[in-house]
């Protein structure tokens, strides 16, 4: 049974137009005309227990609106959403006891209290048994390296420290499901990697289901095997990350170090885009020829010392999908 089940989910907002008179729009005044914005427009998907899924899309695509409906913060305009056996906006009190939520630009901690006191308060809010609280606190403090700032007021934390504390807070009560909305936004490379390792750990070791929205596609490559892509409120792709690369990744590259210099290293099925110092870079279309077939052709004609296959990175693939509108019907 899916832990998240979404069927034809919709969220529409009415936006009133600015009043426009003889001298143009008048700030602060609105006409009675309203435009309906379909922020989420009939999406359906399921997430199985233990999955770690990336939910991707450009700004304004409907990602955060979806998350807010899944967490019970917004009431859907239509369709159905059942998470962990409950309807989020109707059974909110019971529902939130089994989920964790982290919004990258907001905190659930008390601004003027030290981190440890905020966590103690959340222990009482979630009714976490003392033994479980101490066990989780020790594990999270160690893995997220929180010891240096546990007794520091939240307002004095760096962004990376606050994000680590927020993630720990969201997991104190051992939720079945964790929603992460831009958890690495604005963080440096070291802080991002620490958080990625922790997310990977709780998913693998505790079986916590994770739904991750992010603009940092390194998060996706590091963590997610499955991705969903939403744009203008519609779900455009739902599948394995490798399938996305295979379908939309474009050309691949094969880099070959030859055992000697050759005057020419041309081979059928690929284009030589660079050749110098006994190293050639070939470009070839996925689907037209496999990497193994191309390697076989090269090995039959030349003495090879080393080789490697390069895939287009996920960022280039996603950018290509948006720019070329490859998923539009």
N, C-alpha and C positions, 0 to 999 in steps of 0.2 A: 504494500500500500504506500502511495506517495505521501510524504510529509507535507508537501505543498501541492495543492490542486487548484489550478486557476482555469476558469472556463468563461470565455467571451467577456473578459473583464473590461470595464469601461469607466472612464472618469472624464466628465465634461465640465468646463467652467464657463460661466457667462462673464464676458468682459465688456464693460460699457465704453463706448467711444467718447473721446474728448469732444466737448462742444466746439463746433467750428462756426464762427460768425463772419462778419464782414471783414474783420482784420485777422482772420486765421484762428487757429486753436487758442482757446482761453484756458490757461493753466488753472487747475482746481475745479473746473466745471465739466460736467459730463452730460451727454445727450441721453435720451431715453432709449436710444438704439443700443442693442447689445449683440455682440458677436459670440457665438459659441465656439470655444476652443476644445478640441478633442485631444486632451493630453494623453489619455490611454484609450485606444480605439479598437476594442474587441480582441484582446490577446488571450491565448490559451497555452498553458504548459503545465508540466508536472515535475516535481523534484523528489527523487528518492532519498530515503534516510542515508546519511553518510556522504552524500555528494558535496563537492565543492565547485560551485557554478559561477562563472563570470557573467555579469549582466551589463552589456556594453551599449553605448550609443553616444551621439554628440550632445552638447548642451541643448536642453529643451526637447529631448527625444521622448521623455516620459519615464525615465529610470527612477528618479526620486519619487515621483507620484506613485509609481507601482509599489515601491518599498513602503511608502506611507500607508497604502491600502493593505499591504501584507502585514504590517505591524499594528493595524487598527487605528492609526492616526487620522485616516481619511475614510469616509464612507463611499463605496463605489456608486457610480451612477447607474450601472447595470452589470449583469453577469454575476458570477459566483466566485468566491475565494474561500477555501477551507485550508487552514494551516494547523497541523498537529491535531486534527480532528475537531477544530473549533472555527467558528466564524469570527475573525478578529475584532471587528467593530461592535459585535453584539455580545461577545463574551470576554470583554477586554480584561477584566480583573483576573479571571482564571487563566486566560491565554498568556498574558505577559509574564506569568510566573514560570513559564517553560521556554521563553525565548530570551535572547540577548540582542541588544541593538547598539551600534556605534555609528553616529553621524560625525564625519570627519571634522566638521567646522563647528560642532556644538559639544558641550560636555554635560555629563550626567552627575558630575561631582560638585560638591559645595565649594564655591569660589574662595571663600575666606578660611576654610578649614584645611588642616594638613591632610594629605592623601590618606593616611591610615585611618583618620577619623571619618572621612567620607566612606571608606570601605566598611568600617564598623557600622555606620548608620545603614548602609545598604544591606548588611547582614541581617539587621532587624526588619528592614522593609521586605526582604525576600524570605524571611524566616529560615535562614540557613543555620543548620545545627553548628554549634561551636567547633566540634571536631572537624567537620567538613570545611568550615571557614578557615581554620588554622592550616589544614592540609593544602587547600587551594592557594591561600595567601603565600605560604612558603614556596610552593611550586612556581607561582606566577612571579613572585619577587625574584627568584633565582633566574628563571628563563628570560624575563623582561628587564633584568638588571635594575630593579626599582629601589633597592636598598638605600642608595645615596639620597633619594628624594622622598622617601616614605613619610617623613615628618616635616616636609616643606608644604606651605600653603599652596593650593592649586593655582592661585593667581600668579605665583612666582615661578611656575614651571615653564620650561621651554615647550614648544609645540610637540616635539618628539616625546618628551617625558609625559606630557598630558595625555597624548594618544595612547601610550603604553598603560597608563593608569586607567584610562577609559575602557580599554579592551579587557584589562583585568577585572574591572568593576562589572562589565557585561557578562563575565563568565563565572562569577563567584558562586552562583546558585546552580551550576552545572546544567545550563539550558540544553535542550535537544537541538536547538536551531539558533544560528547566529547570523544576523543581518549586518553587513559592513558596507557603509556608504562612504566611499573615498577615504579609507583608513590611512593612506600614506600621503595624502595631499600636503604639499609644502614641506615634506620631511627631507633630510639629507640622506645620502646613499646608505650610510651605516644604520641609521634609524629605520629606514625602509626594510633593509635586509633582516634586521632583528625582528620586526613585526611579521614579515613574511614567514620566517622560520617558526615563529610562535603559532601563526594561523595553520601552517602545515602540520605542526605537532598536534594541536587540539583536534584537528580533523582526522589525522591518521591514528592517534593513540586513544582518543576519547570517542571517536565516531560522530563528532559534532557536525551537523549539516551546516554548510556555510553558503550564503548567497552574497556575492561580492559585486558591488558596482565600483568602477574606477575609471579614471582617464589615463592612469599609468599602465600602459600595456605590458610593462615588465612584470607587474603584479600578476597579470593573466598568464603570461608564459611561465612564470615561476610556480604558480599555484593551481591553475585550472586545466582540467582535461576537457571540460564541456563549456561552451559559451552560448549565450543568447544575445542577439543583436536587435535592438529596437531603434526605430527612427520614426519621427512624427506620429508616435502613438501606436505604431504597428510592429508586431514581431516579424522580423525579416529572416532571421536564421536561428536555428536551434540544433546544435549538434556538437560533435567532437571538435576540439581545436584543430587537430590534424586534418579533419575533413574540410574545415574552413580554408586551411592553407592549401590543401590539394585542389580545391575547387576554384579559389580566387587568388592564390599566391603568385600567379604569373610565372615568370621564367626562373629556373634554377641555375645554379652555377656549379661547375666542377673545376677544382683547382688541382693541377697535376705538376709535380716536380719530376722532370725526366732525369734519367741517369747520365745523359749526355746531351750536347746541343744538337738540334736538328734544324735544317734549313726551313722546313715547313712542318707544321704539326696539324694540318687540317684533317678533319674527320667527318664523314657523313652524319647528319643528324644534329650537329651542334655548330655554333659560330665561335671562332676564336676572337675574344674581345681584348685579350692582352697576352703578349708573349715576350718575355725577356729573362735573361739569366737562367735559362733552362726551366723556367716556370711558365705554364700556360693556364689561362683562365678561359674556360669554355662556358657559353650560355646556351641553354636548351629549353625547349617548351615541354612542360609537364604534360603528359598524355600522348605526346608524339613519340617519345622514346624514354625508356627507363634509365636511371642512373647506372644500374648494373650492366645493361646492354651497351651503354656508351663506354663504360670502363672496359668491357670486353673488347670492343673495337680498338680502343687506344692501346690496350695491352698486346693485342695481336700485331700491331704495327710498330710499336715503340717500346724501348726499355724504360720502365717506370720505377722511380725511387719511392715516391709517396703521392698520396692524393686525398682529397676531401671534398665532400658535397656541401654546398652552401644553400640554405633555404632563405627566401625573403623573410625578413623579420615580421612579426605580427603587426607592428605599427604600420609598416608599409602596406601590408595586406588590407587592414581596416581602412586606412586612408584611401586606398584605391577603390574599395567598395563604395565609400561615401562619395568620392569625387566623380566616379564613373557611373554611379547609381546602378551597380551591378545586380542588386537584389530587388530592384523595383519590378513590379509586374507590368 
